[in-house]
């Protein structure tokens, strides 16, 4: 089976359903986790039409997932958001305001202040990022209810978008959860297609969790073949822009992602 195609995705969903898993949105899992549950998380980074197709496939199978949209043009689309929500899927905010605001940050240089100057700049950035986060959240909530959020990794940025929550509390905004804070990954396995691979830890800058489940699946077929090894609760993270049936789109995505992986690998190496 050729990997990262719509057929591979559909086959995986069918295999999981045959194993007797209940499919829950992230917010459903937070409120009342099923004993044997799959949470399908989709980060809508780009190619929003691919996410709509994923939502339609799930709807046809009678299952639901969670879709996290960025505010950039290649992701944010009110019509797509409404269509996905109308099928019963969850829609959330894929926030990146630390990264987006960092380009506008001006840190005053003061040799006498040293680290204090940098600390002042970071504080200012967090405040600006939070203000924009709140504004964007309200924009989403004018379209659909939003109860959960999920950070965008922004691998090229030196800023972690989750750093907002070092000062602020998203639950004060009526939000129930953020996967990296509100899932116990010592009990819930985490599988992500980051890097267009299922064992992409070496090319993942921020899409990582601490977990005892150290699977090394090389492909979607590997997951399907070893599906009985999965624990009772699993979160899958998909980036739908990586999955294509067309030969041209599939090949271009593969080449682009391989290049990105090399860059991310170098970035990770430089930070060590």
C-alpha positions as CSV (number, residue, x, y, z in Angstrom):
1,X,0.0,0.0,0.0
2,X,1.4,3.4,-1.0
3,X,1.6,5.5,2.1
4,X,0.2,9.0,2.7
5,X,-2.7,8.6,0.3
6,X,-6.4,9.0,1.0
7,X,-6.7,5.2,0.6
8,X,-4.1,4.6,3.3
9,X,-5.9,7.0,5.6
10,X,-9.3,5.4,5.0
11,X,-7.8,1.9,5.5
12,X,-6.3,2.9,8.8
13,X,-9.6,4.3,10.1
14,X,-11.4,1.1,9.1
15,X,-8.8,-1.0,10.8
16,X,-9.1,1.0,14.0
17,X,-12.9,0.7,13.9
18,X,-12.7,-3.1,13.4
19,X,-10.6,-3.3,16.6
20,X,-13.6,-2.0,18.5
21,X,-12.3,1.5,19.3
22,X,-14.7,4.4,20.0
23,X,-13.8,7.5,18.1
24,X,-14.1,10.6,20.3
25,X,-13.3,14.3,19.7
26,X,-10.7,15.7,22.0
27,X,-13.4,17.6,24.0
28,X,-15.5,14.4,24.3
29,X,-12.5,12.5,25.5
30,X,-11.8,15.2,28.2
31,X,-15.4,15.2,29.4
32,X,-16.0,11.4,29.4
33,X,-13.1,9.2,28.0
34,X,-14.2,5.9,26.6
35,X,-12.4,2.9,27.9
36,X,-11.1,2.1,24.4
37,X,-10.8,5.4,22.6
38,X,-9.2,6.9,19.5
39,X,-8.9,10.7,19.4
40,X,-8.3,11.9,15.8
41,X,-6.6,15.2,15.9
42,X,-6.0,17.1,12.6
43,X,-3.7,20.2,12.4
44,X,-5.0,22.2,9.5
45,X,-1.6,23.9,8.7
46,X,-2.3,24.3,5.0
47,X,-4.4,23.0,2.1
48,X,-7.7,23.3,4.0
49,X,-9.6,21.4,1.3
50,X,-7.6,18.3,2.3
51,X,-9.0,18.6,5.8
52,X,-12.5,19.0,4.5
53,X,-12.0,15.7,2.6
54,X,-10.8,14.0,5.7
55,X,-13.9,15.2,7.6
56,X,-16.1,13.9,4.8
57,X,-14.4,10.5,4.9
58,X,-14.9,10.3,8.6
59,X,-18.5,11.4,8.4
60,X,-19.1,8.6,5.8
61,X,-17.7,6.1,8.3
62,X,-19.8,7.5,11.1
63,X,-16.9,8.7,13.2
64,X,-15.7,12.1,14.4
65,X,-12.5,14.0,14.8
66,X,-11.0,17.3,16.0
67,X,-9.7,20.0,13.5
68,X,-7.4,22.8,14.6
69,X,-7.3,25.8,12.3
70,X,-4.6,28.5,12.1
71,X,-5.5,32.1,11.4
72,X,-3.3,32.3,8.3
73,X,-4.9,32.3,4.8
74,X,-3.7,28.8,3.9
75,X,-5.7,27.4,6.8
76,X,-8.4,29.7,8.0
77,X,-11.6,29.5,5.9
78,X,-15.0,30.2,7.4
79,X,-16.9,28.1,4.8
80,X,-14.6,25.1,5.4
81,X,-14.9,25.5,9.2
82,X,-18.7,25.6,9.1
83,X,-18.9,22.5,6.8
84,X,-16.6,20.5,9.1
85,X,-18.5,21.5,12.2
86,X,-21.8,20.7,10.5
87,X,-20.7,17.1,10.1
88,X,-20.4,16.8,13.9
89,X,-16.6,17.3,14.1
90,X,-14.9,19.5,16.7
91,X,-13.2,22.7,15.6
92,X,-10.5,24.3,17.6
93,X,-7.9,27.0,17.4
94,X,-4.3,26.1,16.3
95,X,-2.6,29.0,17.9
96,X,0.9,30.5,17.1
97,X,0.7,34.0,18.5
98,X,4.1,33.8,20.2
99,X,5.7,33.2,16.8
100,X,3.6,35.7,14.9
101,X,4.2,38.5,17.4
102,X,8.0,37.8,17.8
103,X,8.7,39.5,14.4
104,X,7.3,42.8,15.8
105,X,9.1,42.6,19.1
106,X,11.8,45.2,19.8
107,X,14.0,44.4,22.8
108,X,15.9,47.5,24.0
109,X,19.6,46.9,24.3
110,X,21.1,47.8,27.7
111,X,24.5,46.4,28.5
112,X,24.0,47.3,32.2
113,X,20.7,45.4,32.4
114,X,21.9,42.3,30.6
115,X,19.5,39.4,31.1
116,X,16.9,41.8,32.5
117,X,16.5,43.4,29.1
118,X,15.9,40.0,27.5
119,X,13.4,39.1,30.2
120,X,11.6,42.4,29.7
121,X,11.3,41.6,26.0
122,X,10.0,38.1,26.6
123,X,7.3,39.4,29.0
124,X,6.2,42.0,26.5
125,X,6.0,39.2,23.8
126,X,3.9,37.0,26.0
127,X,1.5,39.9,26.7
128,X,1.1,40.7,23.0
129,X,0.7,37.1,22.1
130,X,-2.0,36.6,24.7
131,X,-4.0,39.7,23.5
132,X,-3.9,38.4,19.9
133,X,-4.8,34.9,21.1
134,X,-7.9,36.2,22.8
135,X,-8.9,38.2,19.7
136,X,-8.5,35.2,17.4
137,X,-10.3,32.9,19.8
138,X,-13.3,35.3,19.7
139,X,-13.1,35.4,15.9
140,X,-13.4,31.6,15.8
141,X,-16.2,31.6,18.4
142,X,-18.3,33.8,16.1
143,X,-18.4,30.9,13.7
144,X,-18.4,27.8,15.8
145,X,-18.2,26.8,19.5
146,X,-14.5,26.4,20.5
147,X,-13.7,24.4,23.7
148,X,-10.2,23.2,23.0
149,X,-7.0,24.6,21.5
150,X,-3.7,23.2,20.3
151,X,-0.4,24.9,19.7
152,X,1.2,25.1,16.2
153,X,4.8,23.9,16.4
154,X,6.5,26.7,14.3
155,X,9.7,24.7,14.0
156,X,11.8,27.6,12.5
157,X,10.9,29.9,15.4
158,X,12.9,30.1,18.6
159,X,9.7,30.7,20.5
160,X,7.4,28.0,21.9
161,X,3.8,29.1,21.4
162,X,2.9,27.3,24.6
163,X,4.9,29.8,26.6
164,X,1.8,32.1,26.8
165,X,0.6,29.7,29.5
166,X,3.6,30.4,31.7
167,X,1.8,33.6,32.7
168,X,-1.9,33.2,31.6
169,X,-4.5,30.4,32.1
170,X,-6.5,29.4,29.0
171,X,-9.1,27.7,31.2
172,X,-10.1,31.2,32.4
173,X,-11.3,31.7,28.8
174,X,-13.8,28.9,29.0
175,X,-11.4,26.4,27.3
176,X,-11.4,22.9,28.5
177,X,-8.1,21.7,27.2
178,X,-4.8,21.7,25.3
179,X,-3.5,18.3,24.3
180,X,0.1,18.9,25.5
181,X,-1.2,19.9,28.9
182,X,-4.4,18.0,29.4
183,X,-3.7,14.4,28.2
184,X,-1.9,12.0,30.4
185,X,0.5,10.5,27.9
186,X,1.7,8.0,30.4
187,X,-1.6,6.3,29.7
188,X,-2.5,7.5,26.3
189,X,-0.3,6.6,23.3
190,X,0.6,9.4,20.9
191,X,1.1,8.8,17.2
192,X,1.8,11.7,14.8
193,X,2.6,12.0,11.1
194,X,5.0,14.9,11.8
195,X,7.7,14.9,9.1
196,X,5.5,12.7,6.9
197,X,6.5,9.7,8.8
198,X,5.2,7.9,11.9
199,X,8.6,7.6,13.6
200,X,9.7,11.2,13.1
201,X,11.1,12.1,16.5
202,X,14.5,13.1,15.0
203,X,12.9,15.7,12.8
204,X,10.3,16.9,15.2
205,X,11.1,20.2,16.9
206,X,8.0,20.6,19.2
207,X,5.5,17.9,18.4
208,X,6.7,15.6,21.1
209,X,5.4,14.1,24.3
210,X,6.9,12.0,27.1
211,X,5.4,8.6,26.9
212,X,6.2,5.0,27.8
213,X,4.7,3.9,24.4
214,X,7.8,3.9,22.2
215,X,6.5,2.5,18.9
216,X,8.7,2.7,15.8
217,X,6.2,2.4,13.1
218,X,7.8,3.2,9.7
219,X,4.5,3.5,7.8
220,X,0.7,3.5,8.0
221,X,0.8,-0.2,6.9
222,X,3.1,-0.9,9.9
223,X,0.4,0.5,12.2
224,X,-2.3,-1.5,10.6
225,X,-0.3,-4.7,10.8
226,X,0.5,-4.2,14.5
227,X,-2.8,-2.6,15.5
228,X,-3.3,-5.2,18.2
229,X,-0.3,-3.8,20.0
230,X,-1.9,-0.4,20.5
231,X,-3.1,0.5,24.0
232,X,-6.7,1.2,24.8
233,X,-6.4,4.9,24.4
234,X,-4.6,6.6,21.5
235,X,-4.4,10.1,20.1
236,X,-3.5,10.3,16.4
237,X,-2.3,13.6,14.9
238,X,-2.7,14.1,11.2
239,X,-1.6,16.9,8.9
240,X,-4.0,16.4,6.1
241,X,-2.0,18.5,3.6
242,X,0.5,15.6,3.5
243,X,-2.0,13.0,2.2
244,X,-2.7,12.9,-1.5
245,X,-4.1,10.6,-4.2
246,X,-2.8,12.6,-7.2
247,X,0.7,11.5,-8.3
248,X,1.9,15.0,-8.8
249,X,0.7,16.4,-5.5
250,X,1.9,13.3,-3.7
251,X,5.4,13.5,-5.2
252,X,5.7,17.3,-4.6
253,X,4.7,16.9,-1.0
254,X,7.2,14.1,-0.4
255,X,10.0,16.1,-1.9
256,X,9.1,19.2,0.0
257,X,8.7,17.4,3.3
258,X,12.1,15.6,2.8
259,X,13.7,19.0,2.4
260,X,11.9,20.4,5.5
261,X,13.0,17.4,7.5
262,X,16.7,18.1,6.7
263,X,16.3,21.7,7.8
264,X,14.5,20.6,11.0
265,X,17.2,18.0,11.7
266,X,19.9,20.7,11.4
267,X,17.9,23.1,13.7
268,X,17.5,20.4,16.3
269,X,21.2,19.5,16.1
270,X,22.2,23.2,16.5
271,X,20.2,23.5,19.7
272,X,22.0,20.6,21.4
